[in-house]
């Protein structure tokens, strides 16, 4: 039992504790565009798409806007 508690404490210490009140305050202060950016960053699929697009742009594989 003591070993289990010790393991649980060590596991807990590996993660940072988030102050939910502070997080809520910060989220409420974000603008609409900042919230949208945060949503994109949290969306794994969207992040992969953005990263792929950036790589293609750096390789000169972009499509001119007038050809869309």
C-alpha positions, 0 to 999 in steps of 0.5 A, a space after each residue: 500500500 505504501 509503495 502504491 502511494 509512493 508511486 502515485 505521488 511520483 506520477 503526480 509530480 511528473 505533471 504540472 498542476 494547472 490553476 484552473 481559475 488562472 487558465 479560465 481568466 486567460 481564456 476569457 481574455 483571448 480575442 476571437 482570432 486568438 481563440 481560433 488559433 488556439 483551437 487549430 493548435 489543439 486540433 491534431 489533424 489541423 496542426 498536421 495540415 498546417 505543418 505540411 502546408 508550411 513544408 510545401 511552401 518552403 519547398 516552393 510547392 505553393 499554388 499562386 492565389 490567382 490559380 486557386 
